[in-house]
Amino acid sequence: MKVTFILAEAALEPIPSSLRKDARIIKSCKKLGKKPDKCLLDKSLHYWAMDRLVDKEKRGRPDIAYHVMLDVTSSPLYKSGLLDFFVHTYNDYIIKVGNNVRPPRTYVRFEGLILDLFEKKIIKDINGNVLLELKRGKVKDILSEIGTSSAVGFDVNGELVTYEHAAKQIISGQKVFIVGGFPTGDFSIETSSLFAKKFSLAREMLEADTVTCRLIYEIEKVLLLAK
């Protein structure tokens, strides 16, 4: 049995073209020895220039996807081939993570990898195996690809449940779960409409990597540790 995890609406994107001529953006990138089209949008560096962006509070946090990707690909569930992993970005790109992927352990190298992916659309290893693949699409397109129409979603406003209960619902139901990859705010109406069940694991906002790690562990207890 396989489970699919989608990190949705992730705050992961190159600096938008509308900001690349901003003097503050140019100065910030220059300090890193880069051009604006070779940097990811990062709120810690580009906060003041982001004022005119739509949904600015949800964007500019590539570190969230970075930490989640490290956690997912380090998990026994993923390494055993029982977890498929997708990252859906705020701007409706889908990153399909292949098997046996080992992301860079430093953020600088991760940023370079993601920028290469946005440019090349596909990253392969030396043997020609696809590690990362990028294409346009929405969360519903991921669900369609894996043959379902709904998922278990995690939102602070959902039904309050334990991690154990949530994991059992994922395994016995859609076998797909969605966690937000943004720092604050809500899922779009389009994404939340795909939730067959909406759960909350705490009454305060939790970090995406914390939720991901604990859910995966509870799923492992059923699919791996119980064997």
N, C-alpha and C positions, 0 to 999 in steps of 0.2 A: 504493500500500500504506500502510495506517495502522497505527500502533502505539498501544497504550493503556498509560498509566502510572497506577498506583494507589498513593497514599501511604496506607498502611493503619494502623489503630489510632492515628491521630494524637492527640497530647496537646493537643487543641483542644476546649474546652468552656466554656460559661459557668460561673460559680461554682455548684456544686450547691446545691440548695435546703436541704440538710441543714447547710450551712456558713454560710448567709446571715445567721443571727442570732448568729454567733460575734463576740464583741466585737473580736477582733483583725482579723477580716475587715472589719467595719464601719469600724473606725479606718483601716485601710489604704485602703479605697475612698474614705472621706471626704477623705483627703489629696489624692486625685485629683479631688475634686469630683463623685464618682459614688456611686450606690447599689450594693449588692452584686449586684443582678440586672442591672446594666449594666456588669459587668466580667468578663473572662475569667479563669478559674482560672490563676494564675501562681505557680509554685513560688518564684520569687525574692521574691514579695511575701507569699505565703500559706503558706509552708512549715510553720510551727508549727501552723497550723489544719488542715493536711492529714493529721495523724497518724492519724486514725481512718478515712481513706478506704481502700477496697480498691484494691490496685495503685497505691499512692501514688507509687511510684518511676517509674511509667510515665506519670504525669499532670502537668498543670500546666506544659507547655512549648509554648505557642502560637507562640513564636518559630520553632520548627522548621518548622511548616507555612507560616509567613510567608516564611521564606527560600527554602523549596522552591518555593512558588508564584511568587515573584519570578523565580527561576532558570528554571523551566519556561516561563513565559509570555514570557520574554525570548529563548528559544532559537529559532534558525532553523527547527527541526523543528516546533515548535508554530505559529510564524507562517506556515509554509507549509501548514498544515492537515493535516499528517501525524501529529500527536500529539494524542490525546484524553487528558484529565487528570481524574482523580477523587481526592477526598480522603475517606477513610473515617475516622471518628473513633472514639476509644475507646468512646464510648457508643452506637455503632452509628447514627450519622447519616452520610449520604452527601452530599457536596458535588460537584455536577457543574459543572465549569468550562466555560463556553461558548467560542466562538471570539473571537479578537481582544480578550481581556480584558487590561486593564492595571491590575493591583492597585496600591493606594496605595504610594507609595515611603517612607512613614513608618509606623512600627509603630502609633502612636496612631490613625491613620486606618484602618489595617488592622483593628485591634481594633473600631473603631466599625462598619466594614463587616460583619464577621463577626457581631457582636451584632445588627445590623439583619437579617442573613440568618436567624439563629435565630428572630427575631420574625416576619418577613414571609414566610419560606420561599422567596422568589424576589427577585432583584435584576435589574432591566432597565436598559438605557441609554435615552437620550432618544428613541431611535427605536423603542423597544419590543423590542429584541433582548435575549434572556435572557443575562445574564452569569454569574450564579451561581444554582443551584437546590438547595434542601435538602430531603431526605426521609429517612425512617427506612429503614434497610437495613443489611445485612451485606456483606462482600466478595463472597460468593457471589452476591448479588443483582446486583452490578455485572457480574460475569462472565456471568450469565444474560442481562442486558440487552444485552451486546455479542455474545452468541452463542457463548460458550465455557464450559468447565467447569473450566479449570485455567490456571495462569500460571507464569512463572519467578519464583521468590522469592529474595530476597537476605537471607542470615542469616550471622552470623559462624561458625556451626557447619556451614555448607554445604561443598560441594566447592570447593576453592580453584582459581580460574580467573583469567584476565586479563580486563580490561574488553573487549578486542576479542573474545575468545571468547564472553563473556557476551552481547554485542550481537548476534553472529551467531546465537547460539542463540535469542535473542528473535525475531529477524527470520524465521528459518527455521521456528520452532515456533509457539507459542501467540500470538505478537505482543502479549503482555501481560506486563508486569513489575511486581513489587510490592516496595516498599521501606518499611521501618518508619518511622512518624512519631513515635516515642517515644524518650526519651533513653537508657533502659537497660532491661534485661529481655528477654524473648522474645515472639515472636508467640504468640497464643493457639493452642491445638490446632486450633480450628475454622479459623482462617486458614491455618496451616501445612499443613493437610490438603489445601489447594487447590493446593499447589506441585507441578507436574509435575516440575520440577527445582529444586533448592535450591543456590545458588551463594554462595560467600564470595569477596570481593575482597581481603581482608586478614585476618590472624589477630588483629587487634585491632578493636574497635568503631570504625567510621568515622561521621562526621557524615552525616546523610541528604542534605543539599544537595550534599556532595562526591560521594557515590555517584551521585546523580541527574544532576548536571552531566556527569560523566565518561561515564556510560552513554549519555546523550543525544548527546554528541559522537561517540561511537563508532558509534551508530546513524546519525547524520547523515553520517558518512564513507561509509556504504554507500548510504543512500537519497538523499542530496543531493550530496555532494562527488564521488561517483563518476560522476555524470552528465556 
